[in-house]
Amino acid sequence: MLNYLVFGIAIAIFATVIIISAKAISRGVEAKQSMKVKPDYKKEVLSDNEEDTNFSKSETNVVNQINDLNNLKKQGIISEEEFKKAKEKILN
């Protein structure tokens, strides 16, 4: 009788481990598939909208330049007036 109880508990534990492992594996497969989909989508968008990507690169460049100016102002290297002039020059 005790043997049946021990075997029953062992089978229940084994089944639980298999179920948990299967869930983890399926999540990994789903994550890998979703990662494969994203780069293809990005390639499509990039090839269709090359002008937009060039614009976004220039926008990023402007933002970086303004951030650099702001850091110089915070460090006290340039004054508020110089910061405003340089910022307007970048934006125009």
PDB file of N, CA, C and O in Angstrom:
ATOM      1  N   MET A   1       0.821  -1.192   0.000  1.00  0.00           N
ATOM      2  CA  MET A   1       0.000   0.000   0.000  1.00  0.00           C
ATOM      3  C   MET A   1       0.871   1.264   0.000  1.00  0.00           C
ATOM      4  O   MET A   1       0.608   2.216  -0.734  1.00  0.00           O
ATOM      5  N   LEU A   2       1.890   1.249   0.823  1.00  0.00           N
ATOM      6  CA  LEU A   2       2.808   2.386   0.900  1.00  0.00           C
ATOM      7  C   LEU A   2       3.540   2.573  -0.429  1.00  0.00           C
ATOM      8  O   LEU A   2       3.815   3.700  -0.840  1.00  0.00           O
ATOM      9  N   ASN A   3       3.852   1.460  -1.094  1.00  0.00           N
ATOM     10  CA  ASN A   3       4.536   1.543  -2.391  1.00  0.00           C
ATOM     11  C   ASN A   3       3.671   2.280  -3.406  1.00  0.00           C
ATOM     12  O   ASN A   3       4.186   3.096  -4.169  1.00  0.00           O
ATOM     13  N   TYR A   4       2.385   2.013  -3.430  1.00  0.00           N
ATOM     14  CA  TYR A   4       1.477   2.682  -4.357  1.00  0.00           C
ATOM     15  C   TYR A   4       1.430   4.183  -4.087  1.00  0.00           C
ATOM     16  O   TYR A   4       1.402   4.994  -5.012  1.00  0.00           O
ATOM     17  N   LEU A   5       1.423   4.533  -2.813  1.00  0.00           N
ATOM     18  CA  LEU A   5       1.405   5.948  -2.435  1.00  0.00           C
ATOM     19  C   LEU A   5       2.682   6.649  -2.901  1.00  0.00           C
ATOM     20  O   LEU A   5       2.616   7.751  -3.447  1.00  0.00           O
ATOM     21  N   VAL A   6       3.819   6.036  -2.695  1.00  0.00           N
ATOM     22  CA  VAL A   6       5.107   6.613  -3.098  1.00  0.00           C
ATOM     23  C   VAL A   6       5.172   6.725  -4.620  1.00  0.00           C
ATOM     24  O   VAL A   6       5.598   7.755  -5.143  1.00  0.00           O
ATOM     25  N   PHE A   7       4.757   5.683  -5.336  1.00  0.00           N
ATOM     26  CA  PHE A   7       4.748   5.737  -6.796  1.00  0.00           C
ATOM     27  C   PHE A   7       3.781   6.804  -7.311  1.00  0.00           C
ATOM     28  O   PHE A   7       4.082   7.492  -8.287  1.00  0.00           O
ATOM     29  N   GLY A   8       2.652   6.942  -6.678  1.00  0.00           N
ATOM     30  CA  GLY A   8       1.676   7.959  -7.078  1.00  0.00           C
ATOM     31  C   GLY A   8       2.235   9.364  -6.922  1.00  0.00           C
ATOM     32  O   GLY A   8       2.079  10.206  -7.806  1.00  0.00           O
ATOM     33  N   ILE A   9       2.887   9.611  -5.794  1.00  0.00           N
ATOM     34  CA  ILE A   9       3.492  10.929  -5.551  1.00  0.00           C
ATOM     35  C   ILE A   9       4.626  11.181  -6.554  1.00  0.00           C
ATOM     36  O   ILE A   9       4.754  12.286  -7.081  1.00  0.00           O
ATOM     37  N   ALA A  10       5.441  10.164  -6.814  1.00  0.00           N
ATOM     38  CA  ALA A  10       6.540  10.311  -7.762  1.00  0.00           C
ATOM     39  C   ALA A  10       6.008  10.619  -9.161  1.00  0.00           C
ATOM     40  O   ALA A  10       6.577  11.461  -9.855  1.00  0.00           O
ATOM     41  N   ILE A  11       4.947   9.967  -9.586  1.00  0.00           N
ATOM     42  CA  ILE A  11       4.356  10.209 -10.907  1.00  0.00           C
ATOM     43  C   ILE A  11       3.783  11.626 -10.972  1.00  0.00           C
ATOM     44  O   ILE A  11       3.922  12.300 -11.992  1.00  0.00           O
ATOM     45  N   ALA A  12       3.140  12.085  -9.891  1.00  0.00           N
ATOM     46  CA  ALA A  12       2.588  13.438  -9.861  1.00  0.00           C
ATOM     47  C   ALA A  12       3.701  14.478  -9.977  1.00  0.00           C
ATOM     48  O   ALA A  12       3.566  15.453 -10.717  1.00  0.00           O
ATOM     49  N   ILE A  13       4.787  14.276  -9.257  1.00  0.00           N
ATOM     50  CA  ILE A  13       5.925  15.206  -9.323  1.00  0.00           C
ATOM     51  C   ILE A  13       6.529  15.191 -10.723  1.00  0.00           C
ATOM     52  O   ILE A  13       6.846  16.248 -11.269  1.00  0.00           O
ATOM     53  N   PHE A  14       6.689  14.018 -11.306  1.00  0.00           N
ATOM     54  CA  PHE A  14       7.246  13.890 -12.655  1.00  0.00           C
ATOM     55  C   PHE A  14       6.363  14.593 -13.681  1.00  0.00           C
ATOM     56  O   PHE A  14       6.872  15.279 -14.568  1.00  0.00           O
ATOM     57  N   ALA A  15       5.050  14.431 -13.571  1.00  0.00           N
ATOM     58  CA  ALA A  15       4.120  15.086 -14.490  1.00  0.00           C
ATOM     59  C   ALA A  15       4.201  16.603 -14.347  1.00  0.00           C
ATOM     60  O   ALA A  15       4.167  17.321 -15.346  1.00  0.00           O
ATOM     61  N   THR A  16       4.309  17.094 -13.120  1.00  0.00           N
ATOM     62  CA  THR A  16       4.417  18.530 -12.878  1.00  0.00           C
ATOM     63  C   THR A  16       5.691  19.098 -13.509  1.00  0.00           C
ATOM     64  O   THR A  16       5.659  20.165 -14.122  1.00  0.00           O
ATOM     65  N   VAL A  17       6.796  18.394 -13.360  1.00  0.00           N
ATOM     66  CA  VAL A  17       8.062  18.838 -13.939  1.00  0.00           C
ATOM     67  C   VAL A  17       7.964  18.874 -15.467  1.00  0.00           C
ATOM     68  O   VAL A  17       8.466  19.809 -16.092  1.00  0.00           O
ATOM     69  N   ILE A  18       7.341  17.897 -16.059  1.00  0.00           N
ATOM     70  CA  ILE A  18       7.187  17.863 -17.515  1.00  0.00           C
ATOM     71  C   ILE A  18       6.321  19.024 -17.993  1.00  0.00           C
ATOM     72  O   ILE A  18       6.644  19.651 -19.002  1.00  0.00           O
ATOM     73  N   ILE A  19       5.234  19.325 -17.296  1.00  0.00           N
ATOM     74  CA  ILE A  19       4.340  20.421 -17.680  1.00  0.00           C
ATOM     75  C   ILE A  19       5.070  21.761 -17.592  1.00  0.00           C
ATOM     76  O   ILE A  19       4.978  22.586 -18.501  1.00  0.00           O
ATOM     77  N   ILE A  20       5.792  21.971 -16.494  1.00  0.00           N
ATOM     78  CA  ILE A  20       6.528  23.233 -16.317  1.00  0.00           C
ATOM     79  C   ILE A  20       7.606  23.376 -17.396  1.00  0.00           C
ATOM     80  O   ILE A  20       7.803  24.466 -17.934  1.00  0.00           O
ATOM     81  N   SER A  21       8.295  22.296 -17.707  1.00  0.00           N
ATOM     82  CA  SER A  21       9.330  22.333 -18.749  1.00  0.00           C
ATOM     83  C   SER A  21       8.729  22.640 -20.114  1.00  0.00           C
ATOM     84  O   SER A  21       9.298  23.412 -20.885  1.00  0.00           O
ATOM     85  N   ALA A  22       7.593  22.044 -20.412  1.00  0.00           N
ATOM     86  CA  ALA A  22       6.945  22.279 -21.699  1.00  0.00           C
ATOM     87  C   ALA A  22       6.525  23.737 -21.836  1.00  0.00           C
ATOM     88  O   ALA A  22       6.663  24.319 -22.912  1.00  0.00           O
ATOM     89  N   LYS A  23       6.016  24.333 -20.768  1.00  0.00           N
ATOM     90  CA  LYS A  23       5.627  25.743 -20.811  1.00  0.00           C
ATOM     91  C   LYS A  23       6.842  26.630 -21.060  1.00  0.00           C
ATOM     92  O   LYS A  23       6.781  27.560 -21.864  1.00  0.00           O
ATOM     93  N   ALA A  24       7.941  26.344 -20.373  1.00  0.00           N
ATOM     94  CA  ALA A  24       9.152  27.146 -20.542  1.00  0.00           C
ATOM     95  C   ALA A  24       9.688  27.031 -21.968  1.00  0.00           C
ATOM     96  O   ALA A  24      10.111  28.027 -22.556  1.00  0.00           O
ATOM     97  N   ILE A  25       9.672  25.839 -22.514  1.00  0.00           N
ATOM     98  CA  ILE A  25      10.164  25.640 -23.878  1.00  0.00           C
ATOM     99  C   ILE A  25       9.277  26.373 -24.876  1.00  0.00           C
ATOM    100  O   ILE A  25       9.782  26.995 -25.811  1.00  0.00           O
ATOM    101  N   SER A  26       7.960  26.306 -24.690  1.00  0.00           N
ATOM    102  CA  SER A  26       7.063  26.980 -25.630  1.00  0.00           C
ATOM    103  C   SER A  26       7.221  28.496 -25.558  1.00  0.00           C
ATOM    104  O   SER A  26       7.134  29.176 -26.580  1.00  0.00           O
ATOM    105  N   ARG A  27       7.454  29.032 -24.358  1.00  0.00           N
ATOM    106  CA  ARG A  27       7.695  30.473 -24.241  1.00  0.00           C
ATOM    107  C   ARG A  27       8.979  30.873 -24.956  1.00  0.00           C
ATOM    108  O   ARG A  27       9.038  31.920 -25.600  1.00  0.00           O
ATOM    109  N   GLY A  28       9.996  30.046 -24.842  1.00  0.00           N
ATOM    110  CA  GLY A  28      11.262  30.325 -25.520  1.00  0.00           C
ATOM    111  C   GLY A  28      11.105  30.317 -27.033  1.00  0.00           C
ATOM    112  O   GLY A  28      11.661  31.167 -27.729  1.00  0.00           O
ATOM    113  N   VAL A  29      10.346  29.353 -27.535  1.00  0.00           N
ATOM    114  CA  VAL A  29      10.112  29.269 -28.974  1.00  0.00           C
ATOM    115  C   VAL A  29       9.338  30.493 -29.453  1.00  0.00           C
ATOM    116  O   VAL A  29       9.669  31.066 -30.491  1.00  0.00           O
ATOM    117  N   GLU A  30       8.310  30.898 -28.707  1.00  0.00           N
ATOM    118  CA  GLU A  30       7.529  32.079 -29.073  1.00  0.00           C
ATOM    119  C   GLU A  30       8.394  33.340 -29.081  1.00  0.00           C
ATOM    120  O   GLU A  30       8.283  34.174 -29.979  1.00  0.00           O
ATOM    121  N   ALA A  31       9.248  33.467 -28.079  1.00  0.00           N
ATOM    122  CA  ALA A  31      10.128  34.641 -28.001  1.00  0.00           C
ATOM    123  C   ALA A  31      11.089  34.671 -29.187  1.00  0.00           C
ATOM    124  O   ALA A  31      11.336  35.729 -29.765  1.00  0.00           O
ATOM    125  N   LYS A  32      11.624  33.516 -29.543  1.00  0.00           N
ATOM    126  CA  LYS A  32      12.554  33.451 -30.668  1.00  0.00           C
ATOM    127  C   LYS A  32      11.853  33.808 -31.971  1.00  0.00           C
ATOM    128  O   LYS A  32      12.423  34.503 -32.813  1.00  0.00           O
ATOM    129  N   GLN A  33      10.620  33.339 -32.143  1.00  0.00           N
ATOM    130  CA  GLN A  33       9.865  33.655 -33.349  1.00  0.00           C
ATOM    131  C   GLN A  33       9.528  35.142 -33.413  1.00  0.00           C
ATOM    132  O   GLN A  33       9.588  35.739 -34.487  1.00  0.00           O
ATOM    133  N   SER A  34       9.179  35.739 -32.293  1.00  0.00           N
ATOM    134  CA  SER A  34       8.845  37.166 -32.300  1.00  0.00           C
ATOM    135  C   SER A  34      10.081  38.015 -32.583  1.00  0.00           C
ATOM    136  O   SER A  34       9.966  39.090 -33.170  1.00  0.00           O
ATOM    137  N   MET A  35      11.259  37.551 -32.177  1.00  0.00           N
ATOM    138  CA  MET A  35      12.488  38.282 -32.477  1.00  0.00           C
ATOM    139  C   MET A  35      12.816  38.202 -33.958  1.00  0.00           C
ATOM    140  O   MET A  35      13.374  39.146 -34.516  1.00  0.00           O
ATOM    141  N   LYS A  36      12.481  37.097 -34.600  1.00  0.00           N
ATOM    142  CA  LYS A  36      12.732  36.962 -36.026  1.00  0.00           C
ATOM    143  C   LYS A  36      11.819  37.867 -36.833  1.00  0.00           C
ATOM    144  O   LYS A  36      12.213  38.342 -37.898  1.00  0.00           O
ATOM    145  N   VAL A  37      10.624  38.114 -36.357  1.00  0.00           N
ATOM    146  CA  VAL A  37       9.650  38.927 -37.079  1.00  0.00           C
ATOM    147  C   VAL A  37      10.060  40.393 -37.069  1.00  0.00           C
ATOM    148  O   VAL A  37       9.908  41.071 -38.085  1.00  0.00           O
ATOM    149  N   LYS A  38      10.565  40.895 -35.974  1.00  0.00           N
ATOM    150  CA  LYS A  38      10.890  42.313 -35.849  1.00  0.00           C
ATOM    151  C   LYS A  38      11.944  42.790 -36.847  1.00  0.00           C
ATOM    152  O   LYS A  38      11.720  43.806 -37.503  1.00  0.00           O
ATOM    153  N   PRO A  39      13.086  42.106 -36.995  1.00  0.00           N
ATOM    154  CA  PRO A  39      14.066  42.614 -37.958  1.00  0.00           C
ATOM    155  C   PRO A  39      13.526  42.678 -39.381  1.00  0.00           C
ATOM    156  O   PRO A  39      13.839  43.620 -40.108  1.00  0.00           O
ATOM    157  N   ASP A  40      12.717  41.694 -39.801  1.00  0.00           N
ATOM    158  CA  ASP A  40      12.143  41.728 -41.139  1.00  0.00           C
ATOM    159  C   ASP A  40      11.256  42.956 -41.299  1.00  0.00           C
ATOM    160  O   ASP A  40      11.279  43.614 -42.339  1.00  0.00           O
ATOM    161  N   TYR A  41      10.487  43.257 -40.280  1.00  0.00           N
ATOM    162  CA  TYR A  41       9.610  44.427 -40.329  1.00  0.00           C
ATOM    163  C   TYR A  41      10.442  45.693 -40.453  1.00  0.00           C
ATOM    164  O   TYR A  41      10.106  46.585 -41.232  1.00  0.00           O
ATOM    165  N   LYS A  42      11.520  45.776 -39.693  1.00  0.00           N
ATOM    166  CA  LYS A  42      12.368  46.962 -39.748  1.00  0.00           C
ATOM    167  C   LYS A  42      12.988  47.123 -41.137  1.00  0.00           C
ATOM    168  O   LYS A  42      13.083  48.242 -41.641  1.00  0.00           O
ATOM    169  N   LYS A  43      13.408  46.027 -41.755  1.00  0.00           N
ATOM    170  CA  LYS A  43      13.992  46.110 -43.085  1.00  0.00           C
ATOM    171  C   LYS A  43      12.976  46.639 -44.081  1.00  0.00           C
ATOM    172  O   LYS A  43      13.303  47.451 -44.946  1.00  0.00           O
ATOM    173  N   GLU A  44      11.728  46.168 -43.949  1.00  0.00           N
ATOM    174  CA  GLU A  44      10.676  46.626 -44.841  1.00  0.00           C
ATOM    175  C   GLU A  44      10.456  48.123 -44.693  1.00  0.00           C
ATOM    176  O   GLU A  44      10.364  48.850 -45.682  1.00  0.00           O
ATOM    177  N   VAL A  45      10.374  48.571 -43.462  1.00  0.00           N
ATOM    178  CA  VAL A  45      10.129  49.986 -43.203  1.00  0.00           C
ATOM    179  C   VAL A  45      11.293  50.815 -43.710  1.00  0.00           C
ATOM    180  O   VAL A  45      11.088  51.881 -44.290  1.00  0.00           O
ATOM    181  N   LEU A  46      12.509  50.343 -43.499  1.00  0.00           N
ATOM    182  CA  LEU A  46      13.674  51.096 -43.937  1.00  0.00           C
ATOM    183  C   LEU A  46      13.734  51.198 -45.454  1.00  0.00           C
ATOM    184  O   LEU A  46      14.050  52.257 -45.996  1.00  0.00           O
ATOM    185  N   SER A  47      13.438  50.119 -46.130  1.00  0.00           N
ATOM    186  CA  SER A  47      13.524  50.174 -47.582  1.00  0.00           C
ATOM    187  C   SER A  47      12.410  51.022 -48.176  1.00  0.00           C
ATOM    188  O   SER A  47      12.621  51.663 -49.206  1.00  0.00           O
ATOM    189  N   ASP A  48      11.240  51.048 -47.566  1.00  0.00           N
ATOM    190  CA  ASP A  48      10.118  51.824 -48.079  1.00  0.00           C
ATOM    191  C   ASP A  48      10.248  53.310 -47.778  1.00  0.00           C
ATOM    192  O   ASP A  48       9.780  54.141 -48.557  1.00  0.00           O
ATOM    193  N   ASN A  49      10.865  53.648 -46.682  1.00  0.00           N
ATOM    194  CA  ASN A  49      10.890  55.043 -46.239  1.00  0.00           C
ATOM    195  C   ASN A  49      12.309  55.523 -45.993  1.00  0.00           C
ATOM    196  O   ASN A  49      12.637  55.936 -44.881  1.00  0.00           O
ATOM    197  N   GLU A  50      13.139  55.477 -46.995  1.00  0.00           N
ATOM    198  CA  GLU A  50      14.530  55.892 -46.818  1.00  0.00           C
ATOM    199  C   GLU A  50      14.632  57.366 -46.446  1.00  0.00           C
ATOM    200  O   GLU A  50      15.507  57.758 -45.673  1.00  0.00           O
ATOM    201  N   GLU A  51      13.742  58.177 -46.994  1.00  0.00           N
ATOM    202  CA  GLU A  51      13.777  59.605 -46.674  1.00  0.00           C
ATOM    203  C   GLU A  51      13.467  59.831 -45.206  1.00  0.00           C
ATOM    204  O   GLU A  51      14.086  60.680 -44.565  1.00  0.00           O
ATOM    205  N   ASP A  52      12.511  59.078 -44.664  1.00  0.00           N
ATOM    206  CA  ASP A  52      12.162  59.213 -43.255  1.00  0.00           C
ATOM    207  C   ASP A  52      13.330  58.829 -42.360  1.00  0.00           C
ATOM    208  O   ASP A  52      13.555  59.471 -41.334  1.00  0.00           O
ATOM    209  N   THR A  53      14.081  57.789 -42.732  1.00  0.00           N
ATOM    210  CA  THR A  53      15.212  57.384 -41.912  1.00  0.00           C
ATOM    211  C   THR A  53      16.300  58.445 -41.933  1.00  0.00           C
ATOM    212  O   THR A  53      16.934  58.707 -40.910  1.00  0.00           O
ATOM    213  N   ASN A  54      16.523  59.061 -43.101  1.00  0.00           N
ATOM    214  CA  ASN A  54      17.515  60.134 -43.163  1.00  0.00           C
ATOM    215  C   ASN A  54      17.080  61.302 -42.296  1.00  0.00           C
ATOM    216  O   ASN A  54      17.903  61.927 -41.628  1.00  0.00           O
ATOM    217  N   PHE A  55      15.791  61.596 -42.307  1.00  0.00           N
ATOM    218  CA  PHE A  55      15.274  62.672 -41.475  1.00  0.00           C
ATOM    219  C   PHE A  55      15.430  62.337 -40.003  1.00  0.00           C
ATOM    220  O   PHE A  55      15.813  63.200 -39.212  1.00  0.00           O
ATOM    221  N   SER A  56      15.139  61.096 -39.617  1.00  0.00           N
ATOM    222  CA  SER A  56      15.255  60.729 -38.212  1.00  0.00           C
ATOM    223  C   SER A  56      16.711  60.755 -37.761  1.00  0.00           C
ATOM    224  O   SER A  56      16.995  61.072 -36.606  1.00  0.00           O
ATOM    225  N   LYS A  57      17.646  60.422 -38.669  1.00  0.00           N
ATOM    226  CA  LYS A  57      19.061  60.502 -38.316  1.00  0.00           C
ATOM    227  C   LYS A  57      19.459  61.949 -38.067  1.00  0.00           C
ATOM    228  O   LYS A  57      20.198  62.240 -37.127  1.00  0.00           O
ATOM    229  N   SER A  58      18.965  62.866 -38.918  1.00  0.00           N
ATOM    230  CA  SER A  58      19.310  64.268 -38.722  1.00  0.00           C
ATOM    231  C   SER A  58      18.656  64.803 -37.454  1.00  0.00           C
ATOM    232  O   SER A  58      19.236  65.636 -36.759  1.00  0.00           O
ATOM    233  N   GLU A  59      17.434  64.321 -37.148  1.00  0.00           N
ATOM    234  CA  GLU A  59      16.787  64.722 -35.903  1.00  0.00           C
ATOM    235  C   GLU A  59      17.609  64.275 -34.707  1.00  0.00           C
ATOM    236  O   GLU A  59      17.797  65.038 -33.760  1.00  0.00           O
ATOM    237  N   THR A  60      18.098  63.044 -34.747  1.00  0.00           N
ATOM    238  CA  THR A  60      18.917  62.519 -33.665  1.00  0.00           C
ATOM    239  C   THR A  60      20.184  63.333 -33.517  1.00  0.00           C
ATOM    240  O   THR A  60      20.621  63.602 -32.398  1.00  0.00           O
ATOM    241  N   ASN A  61      20.784  63.730 -34.635  1.00  0.00           N
ATOM    242  CA  ASN A  61      21.990  64.529 -34.610  1.00  0.00           C
ATOM    243  C   ASN A  61      21.719  65.879 -33.943  1.00  0.00           C
ATOM    244  O   ASN A  61      22.531  66.352 -33.147  1.00  0.00           O
ATOM    245  N   VAL A  62      20.588  66.496 -34.264  1.00  0.00           N
ATOM    246  CA  VAL A  62      20.220  67.787 -33.670  1.00  0.00           C
ATOM    247  C   VAL A  62      20.030  67.629 -32.170  1.00  0.00           C
ATOM    248  O   VAL A  62      20.509  68.446 -31.384  1.00  0.00           O
ATOM    249  N   VAL A  63      19.332  66.580 -31.782  1.00  0.00           N
ATOM    250  CA  VAL A  63      19.088  66.343 -30.355  1.00  0.00           C
ATOM    251  C   VAL A  63      20.407  66.129 -29.623  1.00  0.00           C
ATOM    252  O   VAL A  63      20.602  66.655 -28.527  1.00  0.00           O
ATOM    253  N   ASN A  64      21.310  65.363 -30.220  1.00  0.00           N
ATOM    254  CA  ASN A  64      22.613  65.137 -29.588  1.00  0.00           C
ATOM    255  C   ASN A  64      23.406  66.428 -29.449  1.00  0.00           C
ATOM    256  O   ASN A  64      24.049  66.654 -28.424  1.00  0.00           O
ATOM    257  N   GLN A  65      23.365  67.275 -30.473  1.00  0.00           N
ATOM    258  CA  GLN A  65      24.089  68.542 -30.407  1.00  0.00           C
ATOM    259  C   GLN A  65      23.524  69.445 -29.311  1.00  0.00           C
ATOM    260  O   GLN A  65      24.277  70.090 -28.582  1.00  0.00           O
ATOM    261  N   ILE A  66      22.206  69.485 -29.200  1.00  0.00           N
ATOM    262  CA  ILE A  66      21.591  70.323 -28.156  1.00  0.00           C
ATOM    263  C   ILE A  66      21.911  69.769 -26.777  1.00  0.00           C
ATOM    264  O   ILE A  66      22.158  70.530 -25.841  1.00  0.00           O
ATOM    265  N   ASN A  67      21.909  68.434 -26.645  1.00  0.00           N
ATOM    266  CA  ASN A  67      22.283  67.834 -25.358  1.00  0.00           C
ATOM    267  C   ASN A  67      23.724  68.157 -24.999  1.00  0.00           C
ATOM    268  O   ASN A  67      24.032  68.428 -23.839  1.00  0.00           O
ATOM    269  N   ASP A  68      24.609  68.129 -25.989  1.00  0.00           N
ATOM    270  CA  ASP A  68      26.012  68.482 -25.729  1.00  0.00           C
ATOM    271  C   ASP A  68      26.131  69.934 -25.269  1.00  0.00           C
ATOM    272  O   ASP A  68      26.877  70.242 -24.340  1.00  0.00           O
ATOM    273  N   LEU A  69      25.386  70.821 -25.934  1.00  0.00           N
ATOM    274  CA  LEU A  69      25.401  72.227 -25.518  1.00  0.00           C
ATOM    275  C   LEU A  69      24.875  72.392 -24.095  1.00  0.00           C
ATOM    276  O   LEU A  69      25.419  73.166 -23.307  1.00  0.00           O
ATOM    277  N   ASN A  70      23.817  71.661 -23.778  1.00  0.00           N
ATOM    278  CA  ASN A  70      23.239  71.742 -22.438  1.00  0.00           C
ATOM    279  C   ASN A  70      24.249  71.267 -21.388  1.00  0.00           C
ATOM    280  O   ASN A  70      24.353  71.849 -20.309  1.00  0.00           O
ATOM    281  N   ASN A  71      24.986  70.209 -21.716  1.00  0.00           N
ATOM    282  CA  ASN A  71      26.018  69.741 -20.785  1.00  0.00           C
ATOM    283  C   ASN A  71      27.108  70.790 -20.584  1.00  0.00           C
ATOM    284  O   ASN A  71      27.587  70.992 -19.468  1.00  0.00           O
ATOM    285  N   LEU A  72      27.495  71.455 -21.672  1.00  0.00           N
ATOM    286  CA  LEU A  72      28.502  72.520 -21.550  1.00  0.00           C
ATOM    287  C   LEU A  72      27.986  73.652 -20.663  1.00  0.00           C
ATOM    288  O   LEU A  72      28.732  74.215 -19.862  1.00  0.00           O
ATOM    289  N   LYS A  73      26.699  73.980 -20.817  1.00  0.00           N
ATOM    290  CA  LYS A  73      26.108  75.045 -19.999  1.00  0.00           C
ATOM    291  C   LYS A  73      26.078  74.636 -18.527  1.00  0.00           C
ATOM    292  O   LYS A  73      26.384  75.441 -17.648  1.00  0.00           O
ATOM    293  N   LYS A  74      25.708  73.380 -18.263  1.00  0.00           N
ATOM    294  CA  LYS A  74      25.655  72.894 -16.879  1.00  0.00           C
ATOM    295  C   LYS A  74      27.038  72.906 -16.229  1.00  0.00           C
ATOM    296  O   LYS A  74      27.168  73.161 -15.032  1.00  0.00           O
ATOM    297  N   GLN A  75      28.059  72.629 -17.024  1.00  0.00           N
ATOM    298  CA  GLN A  75      29.427  72.620 -16.500  1.00  0.00           C
ATOM    299  C   GLN A  75      29.981  74.025 -16.323  1.00  0.00           C
ATOM    300  O   GLN A  75      31.035  74.207 -15.714  1.00  0.00           O
ATOM    301  N   GLY A  76      29.277  75.019 -16.853  1.00  0.00           N
ATOM    302  CA  GLY A  76      29.721  76.395 -16.718  1.00  0.00           C
ATOM    303  C   GLY A  76      30.704  76.821 -17.791  1.00  0.00           C
ATOM    304  O   GLY A  76      31.317  77.882 -17.677  1.00  0.00           O
ATOM    305  N   ILE A  77      30.864  76.027 -18.814  1.00  0.00           N
ATOM    306  CA  ILE A  77      31.808  76.348 -19.882  1.00  0.00           C
ATOM    307  C   ILE A  77      31.241  77.435 -20.792  1.00  0.00           C
ATOM    308  O   ILE A  77      31.975  78.304 -21.262  1.00  0.00           O
ATOM    309  N   ILE A  78      29.938  77.382 -21.036  1.00  0.00           N
ATOM    310  CA  ILE A  78      29.294  78.433 -21.827  1.00  0.00           C
ATOM    311  C   ILE A  78      28.181  79.056 -21.003  1.00  0.00           C
ATOM    312  O   ILE A  78      27.645  78.432 -20.087  1.00  0.00           O
ATOM    313  N   SER A  79      27.836  80.301 -21.338  1.00  0.00           N
ATOM    314  CA  SER A  79      26.785  80.998 -20.597  1.00  0.00           C
ATOM    315  C   SER A  79      25.413  80.672 -21.190  1.00  0.00           C
ATOM    316  O   SER A  79      25.307  80.012 -22.224  1.00  0.00           O
ATOM    317  N   GLU A  80      24.384  81.144 -20.522  1.00  0.00           N
ATOM    318  CA  GLU A  80      23.009  80.942 -20.980  1.00  0.00           C
ATOM    319  C   GLU A  80      22.800  81.600 -22.350  1.00  0.00           C
ATOM    320  O   GLU A  80      22.137  81.040 -23.223  1.00  0.00           O
ATOM    321  N   GLU A  81      23.364  82.773 -22.519  1.00  0.00           N
ATOM    322  CA  GLU A  81      23.235  83.498 -23.773  1.00  0.00           C
ATOM    323  C   GLU A  81      23.898  82.737 -24.932  1.00  0.00           C
ATOM    324  O   GLU A  81      23.324  82.608 -26.013  1.00  0.00           O
ATOM    325  N   GLU A  82      25.104  82.240 -24.686  1.00  0.00           N
ATOM    326  CA  GLU A  82      25.807  81.467 -25.709  1.00  0.00           C
ATOM    327  C   GLU A  82      25.040  80.191 -26.047  1.00  0.00           C
ATOM    328  O   GLU A  82      24.978  79.778 -27.205  1.00  0.00           O
ATOM    329  N   PHE A  83      24.455  79.572 -25.015  1.00  0.00           N
ATOM    330  CA  PHE A  83      23.660  78.363 -25.223  1.00  0.00           C
ATOM    331  C   PHE A  83      22.477  78.651 -26.145  1.00  0.00           C
ATOM    332  O   PHE A  83      22.223  77.901 -27.088  1.00  0.00           O
ATOM    333  N   LYS A  84      21.756  79.736 -25.869  1.00  0.00           N
ATOM    334  CA  LYS A  84      20.580  80.072 -26.683  1.00  0.00           C
ATOM    335  C   LYS A  84      20.972  80.364 -28.129  1.00  0.00           C
ATOM    336  O   LYS A  84      20.298  79.922 -29.059  1.00  0.00           O
ATOM    337  N   LYS A  85      22.074  81.115 -28.319  1.00  0.00           N
ATOM    338  CA  LYS A  85      22.528  81.432 -29.676  1.00  0.00           C
ATOM    339  C   LYS A  85      22.912  80.168 -30.445  1.00  0.00           C
ATOM    340  O   LYS A  85      22.533  79.994 -31.603  1.00  0.00           O
ATOM    341  N   ALA A  86      23.658  79.302 -29.794  1.00  0.00           N
ATOM    342  CA  ALA A  86      24.101  78.074 -30.452  1.00  0.00           C
ATOM    343  C   ALA A  86      22.913  77.159 -30.758  1.00  0.00           C
ATOM    344  O   ALA A  86      22.874  76.508 -31.802  1.00  0.00           O
ATOM    345  N   LYS A  87      21.962  77.118 -29.850  1.00  0.00           N
ATOM    346  CA  LYS A  87      20.786  76.273 -30.049  1.00  0.00           C
ATOM    347  C   LYS A  87      19.977  76.773 -31.237  1.00  0.00           C
ATOM    348  O   LYS A  87      19.530  75.975 -32.061  1.00  0.00           O
ATOM    349  N   GLU A  88      19.786  78.074 -31.334  1.00  0.00           N
ATOM    350  CA  GLU A  88      19.042  78.636 -32.467  1.00  0.00           C
ATOM    351  C   GLU A  88      19.790  78.395 -33.781  1.00  0.00           C
ATOM    352  O   GLU A  88      19.169  78.157 -34.816  1.00  0.00           O
ATOM    353  N   LYS A  89      21.109  78.456 -33.736  1.00  0.00           N
ATOM    354  CA  LYS A  89      21.896  78.201 -34.932  1.00  0.00           C
ATOM    355  C   LYS A  89      21.723  76.757 -35.391  1.00  0.00           C
ATOM    356  O   LYS A  89      21.642  76.493 -36.591  1.00  0.00           O
ATOM    357  N   ILE A  90      21.667  75.823 -34.441  1.00  0.00           N
ATOM    358  CA  ILE A  90      21.472  74.407 -34.782  1.00  0.00           C
ATOM    359  C   ILE A  90      20.086  74.174 -35.338  1.00  0.00           C
ATOM    360  O   ILE A  90      19.918  73.431 -36.306  1.00  0.00           O
ATOM    361  N   LEU A  91      19.085  74.806 -34.732  1.00  0.00           N
ATOM    362  CA  LEU A  91      17.703  74.573 -35.151  1.00  0.00           C
ATOM    363  C   LEU A  91      17.382  75.224 -36.495  1.00  0.00           C
ATOM    364  O   LEU A  91      16.487  74.762 -37.204  1.00  0.00           O
ATOM    365  N   ASN A  92      18.084  76.268 -36.847  1.00  0.00           N
ATOM    366  CA  ASN A  92      17.823  76.947 -38.140  1.00  0.00           C
ATOM    367  C   ASN A  92      18.739  76.459 -39.183  1.00  0.00           C
ATOM    368  O   ASN A  92      18.671  76.910 -40.326  1.00  0.00           O
TER     369      ASN A  92
END
